[in-house]
Amino acid sequence: MKEKKAVCELLEGERLKRLYANTFYSLTDRIGPFGYIEESFVPGRYPGCFIRSAGAYVFLMEENGYPALAQRALRFVLDTLKREGLSRCPHVIGDIHVEENGAVRQNLDMVNQLDGTAHIIAAYAYLLQRHADESLYTDYWEMMAQMLTLHADQPFFFSSAISRFPVVNVDLFLNTSFEHSREERYWCCFDLLTQSFMGAALHRMIAVCRQRKLPEKRLAFWQQQLTRLQSGIERHLTLKENGEVRYMEMRLPDSNDGVAFDPMGWVCLSPVAAQWEALSPSVMDSTVKTLRGRLWRESPSADGTFYLEKDEVSGGADCAETIGKGIGWDMEYARRQRDFGHIAEVLRFLRQNHAGDLYGECMLYKDGAWHVRDCGNAEQAIWWCWAVARLRADVGLSAVPLREDVTHPITEYRLGTW
């Protein structure tokens, strides 16, 4: 296939091969001895490791032959929860500092972002499904099962078998601090990303229960809530457009049963990352078709390349902007669809316009050129590498890059030369 060959050539070309190798090994090498993952190499940009990043890191490293790193990252989070007696995950977690008297000092940002907790629960269940290491189960199962049960009910999951008020029967998870690129603020909403990762968490934890033949009571409650979630997504987080049903980005809690939010963006690709879809694949297909119809645009650099705009907003060429994980998720969806022509377009855009040797948080077109922000941003780099690794394996290349293709080792970033 001509398009598949083009993808191979782009991936193996010097520019993208170097970008992938540098980025991938920056992720393997930045994890600390306790499991702390530096979010950014820009001093002071972010205060620590985002919990979402730790969850994504588990999927990337486990899939690509680094199970010890995956477990180290996850245990760092779970041990913090146990030590601090927390019933939910922090938003941002700092590294561990051990005092002379043996006391542990650690900074935590406890903004409640339900999607972060969902990432961790899903990652935990994922590792349990893949490993015979019994300590993963004995050390953390009860804590994680209780956490899932707590969050699969009020005040997080708006579902009730008794109340007739619509607001408590939307059967969706409310994220009171959804961290969105849209307007660069927190949103209080029923967003598709949170639904997707909570759905994945419930689905995977149910699978663990069945795998281990655990008591039915907890499993039955989780299955009931998962079924309700699927119904809630179908009733309240989809729209019919041009005769096809598609997912919405979010629903706002601004009336009795919320208000549909029609604009689209990278959030609409969340089921791809969560690897769990509430509805039939046709809904995801129509979602991506509509998303690309609105946001797949020609680069304002007029170099013949195309890119996926991060969010649907008004503005001209000077407002053009991508988001790292959105590009990765779009590529992964295209891979599953065998759409190598689309993937080749994405890779050509990156080859032509992505400056720097580490994958960036986002790309912004300004003053006649594309600028990359926060090269090496952990969350965005993880999801992009996750997509590239799967793509490379699919087209017959090694998923894991060669060390010899690294041009700037992690030490140079830690020394502050970047």
N, C-alpha and C positions, 0 to 999 in steps of 0.2 A: 504494500500500500504506500502510495506516494507521500501522503500526509504523515504516516507513521515514521517513514524514513526521515522526513524533515524534522520531526520531533527528536529523533535520535541524534541527528547532526547538530541541532541546536543545543541539546543537553551536553554533548561531548565537545562543543566548541569552547575555546579557551575562556571566553568571558563568563558564561553561565556555569561551566564546570568549576571554575575558581570561586565564583560566588557561592555555589552550593557547598563546596568543600570547606571554605572558610567559615561559613555560617554553621554547618553541621558540627564541625569540631570545636567551634566556639561554645556550642551547647554542651558537648560531652565534657569539655575541659573547665567550664566555669562553675560546675557544681562543687560545693564545698564539702569538707569531710563529714559534716553532720547532715548534708543534703540540701543546704541552702543554695538557691539558684539566683544569681545576680540578674535583675530584670533589665538594667540598662548600663552601658559603659559610660554614659554621660554623667559626670558627678552631680548628684543632687536632683537628677531628673525624676527618679522614682525612689521612694524610701525603702524598698525591700523587694521581696519576691511576691508577685501577685499569685493568689491561690489558683486562679484559672490556669496560670502558666505551669504550675506544678502538676496539675491534672493532665494537661496536654503533654507535658514532658514524659509522663508515664507511658502514654500511648506511643509516642515517637520512639523512645528508647527500647521499650519492650518489643515492638515490632521489628526493630532493626539490629537485634543481637546484643543489646546492652541491658539485660534484665537486672543486673546489680545496680546500675544507675537508676533505673526505674523504681526499684524498691527503696533505694536510699532517699530519693526525692519524696516518695509517698510516706515513708516512715518518719521523715523529718516533720511533715505536717501532722500526721496522726499522733506522734509522740508529744508534739506541742499541745494538741487537744487534750490528751490525757493528763499531761503535767499541769496544765492551766485549768483543768476541769471545765472545758468548754463544751457546749451542746451544739455549737455550729462553728463553721470555719471563719477565721478572720478574713478580711478583704486583702490585706497586705501583711506579710510575715517577715520579721527581721531575722538575722542570723543569731546564733546562740553565742553568748559570751559567758564563760565560766569564771566566777570570781575566785579569789584565793581561798575562800572558805568553802568552796564547792558549790555555792549557790549559782543558779542559772539566771542570767539576765537576757531578756529578749523583748524587743519592741513589737507590738501588735496593733494593727489598725482594725478595729472591730465594726466598721461600717458593714451593715448586713446586706450582702449581695448573694441572693439565693443561688444564682447560677454558679458561683464559685464553689459553694458547698456541693452542688450537684456534680460538678466536674470531679471532685475528690471522691464522692461515693461511687460514681460510675467507674473511675479509675481503680478504686479498691476492688470492686466486684470483678472487674476485668482481670486483674492480677490473680485473684482467687481462682478464676476459671482456668487460668493457664499454668498455675504452679502447684507443685506438690508440697511446697514449703508450708508445713502445718502451723508454724508460728504466725504466719500472716493471718490465719483464722483465729487461733487461740488468743493472740495478743490484742486483736482489734474488733472481732466480729460483733460482740455485744454492744460496744460503743457505737459502731457504725449502723447496726440494725436499729438501735434506739434513735439515732440521729435521723435516719430515713423515716421512721414512723412518726417522729415529731414533726418533720417538715412535710409529710404527706397528709397533713390535716390542718385545721384552722390554727393560727391565723395566716398560714402560708398558702394552703390549698383551699380555694373558695368553693366548697362543696358541702351540701347538707342534705340529709335524707328526711329532715323534719321541716325546716323553714321553707316557706313559700316565697320569700323575697328573692327576686331574680339575682341580686348582687351576690348572694351566697350560694348560688347554683350555676355560676358560669363554668364550674368544673375546670378552673385554670389556676396556675400558681401566680401569685402576686409578688413581683420583685419590687420592693420599695426603693431600691437604689440601683437600677439597671444602668450600667456605665456605658453610655452610647457615644459614638463619634458624632452623631447628629446633635448639633448645637454644643458639643463637647460638655455635656453635663449628665447628671443622674436623672433618670426618669422613673417615676412610680407607675408601673404598667404591668400588663399581662403580655410579656414579650415571647416571641417564638423561640429565642435561644434558651431561655429558662425552661420553657415547656419541653424542649427537645432533650436537654441534658437531664432534667428530672425524669422524663420518660425513660431515657436510657438507664438512669440509676435504678429506677423501679424494675425495669425489664431485666437488667443484669443481676440484681440482688434476688429477684424471683428465681432466676436460673440457678444461682448458687444454692438457694434453699432446696430446689428440686435435685440438684446434683448431689447434695449431701443428705437428702431425705430428712430435712429438718421439720420440726412441728408445723402443722398446717395453719395454726391460728394467725401467725404473723404473715405467712405467705398469702393467706386468703385476703387479709386487709390490704396488702400491697397490690394484689391482683385487682381487687375492687376499685382501688384508687386509680390504677393504671387504665382500667376500662373507662372510668369516668373522665379521666384526662383526655383520652382519645375522643370521647363524645364531646367534651368541651372544646377541643381544638376544632373539630368538625363544625360545631354550631357557632362558635364565637371567634375563631381565628382563621377563617377562610372567607374568601369573596368569590363571586362568580363573575368572570370577565370574559367577554367574547365567547360565551357559551361553555367556558371551562372553569373549573374550580381551582383556585390557587391559595397558597398560604398568605396571610398578612404578616407584616413585620411585628406589629403589636396592637393591642387593644388598650385604650386609656380608660381608667376607672372614673370617668367623669359623669356618669349617670347611674341609673339603677343597675343595669347590667353592662355598663361600659359603652364606649364609643369606638367604632372601627377607625383604625389609622391606615389610610390608603397608601401614602407614599412608600416606596420600596428602597431597599438597600442591602448591604452585606448580611444583615441579620436574617434575611429571607433564606440564606444558604445554611442556616444553623443545623437543620437535620442532617446535612452531609457530614458535618464534623462530629455530631453526636452519634452517628451511625444508627440512628433510630428514627423511624418515620411513623407518625400516628396514623396516617391514612395511606391509601393505595399509592404506588409509585407515580401514577398519572398526575397526582396533585403536585408532587415535586417537579415533575416534568413541565407542567404548565406554569409553575412558579418561576422556574429558571427561564423559560421562554419569554415570559412577560418581563422579568427582571432585565434580561439582556436587551429586549426591545426598547426599554426605557433608558438603560444605563450603559450599554455597550457603545462606546463613542470613538470617533476618530481622534487621535492625539492632536492637540492644538499646536504641537511642534511641526505639523505638516510634513512628517517624515514617512507617511504611509502606514504607520502602525496604529493599533487600536487598543483600548484599555477599558476596564470596568470601573466606572465611577462608584465611589464608596456609598453615597447616599443620594436619593432623589431630592434635589433642592433646586431653587431657581438660581441662575447665575450664568455668566459667560465663560469664556475660555480661561480667564484668570482664576476661576474657582475650581478648575479641574483638580481632582485629588483621588488617590487610591488608598486602600487600607491593606496591609500585608496579608492578614489571614483571609480577607475576602478574595484576594487573588488566588491563594492556595485552595480554598474551598471550591471556587469556580473551576479550577484545574481538576480537582478530584472528581467533581461531578462529571466533567467532560470525559475524564478517563473511564469512568464507569459506563458512560454512554458510547465509548469508542470514538469519540469526536476528536480525533487527532488534529483535524484542521483548525478547530478552535484553540486547542492547546498550543499549536504552533504559532498562532497569532499572539497569544499571551506571552510566549517565550521571546518572540521577536521584539515585542514592546519592552520587555525587561532588558534584553541584550542591548537595545538601542538607547534606552533612557535611564536605566538604574545605575547611577554612579556609586562608587564605594565598593569595598570588598566584603562587606557584610550586608545581608538583607535588612531592609529598613522597616520601620514601623509603618510609614506611609510615604507616598510620593506626592508632591504638590507642584503644580505648574504655576510659575510666577516669574514675571520679568523676562518672558520669552524662553524659559528653560524649565526642565523638571528638576526638582530638588528633593533629595532623600532625607527624611528626618529620623533620628535615633537609629542609626545603623546598628544591628545586633539586638534590637529589642526582643526580649525572650519570647513573649507570647506570639508575636507576629512571625518571628523566625521559626519557632517550633512548628506552627501549623503549615507554613510554607514548606519546610523540610519534610514534614509528614506527607504532604501531597507529592513532592518531588521524588521522595524515596519510593512511594507506591508506583508512580509513573515510570521511573527508571526500571523497576523490576518488571513492570508490565511490558515494556518494549525490549526487554532482553538485556538490559544493562545492570550493573551491580547497584543495588539500592544504596549501599553505604559508599561514600566517596573514598578516594585514595588519600592517604595522609600526604603523599608527595605533591598533591595538587593544592595544598594549603600554602598561601603566600604571606599571610600575616598571622602568626600564632597568637594565642590568647595572652601570652605574657606582655606583648606590646600594648594591648589594651589596658591591662592591669597597671602598667607603668605610666599610663596616662598619655601615651603618644598619639592616641586617636581622639 
